[in-house]
Amino acid sequence: MIKGEQCRALPFNYKARTGATDTKKAKDQPFTIFVKNCPKDWTHEDLYDHFKQYGNVLSAKMSIDGNFKSRGYAFVTFETTKSG
C-alpha cells in the first residue's frame, strides 16, 4: 500500500536478465523491482523514501513523460535480493 492505494511490485528475473545460473551468486547481486500504480504526484525522492524501509536502495526512478509528470510506474534497485 502506498498512500492508501494498492500498488504492485514485481521482481525482474535475474536469470533472464543476465543469463546467470548460479542462484547463490544472484542473491548477492543488485535486485531491481518494477513498481506499478505509483501515485502520480511522486518524485524520485518520494519513491526512495518509501522503499528504503525494505533495504539499502541503490536507485529509485519514477518514469516521467516529456512534461516531467509521473507515468505511474517506477523502478527500484536494492543492493542485494536480501534487502529487497
Secondary structure in CASP SS format (residue, H / E / C, confidence):
PFRMAT SS
TARGET T0000
AUTHOR 0000-0000-0000
METHOD secondary structure of the structure
MODEL  1
M C 1.00
I E 1.00
K C 1.00
G C 1.00
E E 1.00
Q C 1.00
C C 1.00
R E 1.00
A E 1.00
L E 1.00
P E 1.00
F C 1.00
N C 1.00
Y H 1.00
K H 1.00
A H 1.00
R H 1.00
T H 1.00
G C 1.00
A C 1.00
T C 1.00
D C 1.00
T H 1.00
K H 1.00
K H 1.00
A H 1.00
K H 1.00
D C 1.00
Q C 1.00
P C 1.00
F E 1.00
T E 1.00
I E 1.00
F E 1.00
V E 1.00
K E 1.00
N C 1.00
C C 1.00
P C 1.00
K C 1.00
D C 1.00
W C 1.00
T C 1.00
H H 1.00
E H 1.00
D H 1.00
L H 1.00
Y H 1.00
D H 1.00
H H 1.00
F H 1.00
K H 1.00
Q H 1.00
Y H 1.00
G C 1.00
N C 1.00
V E 1.00
L E 1.00
S E 1.00
A E 1.00
K E 1.00
M E 1.00
S E 1.00
I E 1.00
D C 1.00
G C 1.00
N C 1.00
F C 1.00
K C 1.00
S E 1.00
R E 1.00
G E 1.00
Y E 1.00
A E 1.00
F E 1.00
V E 1.00
T E 1.00
F E 1.00
E C 1.00
T C 1.00
T C 1.00
K C 1.00
S C 1.00
G C 1.00
END
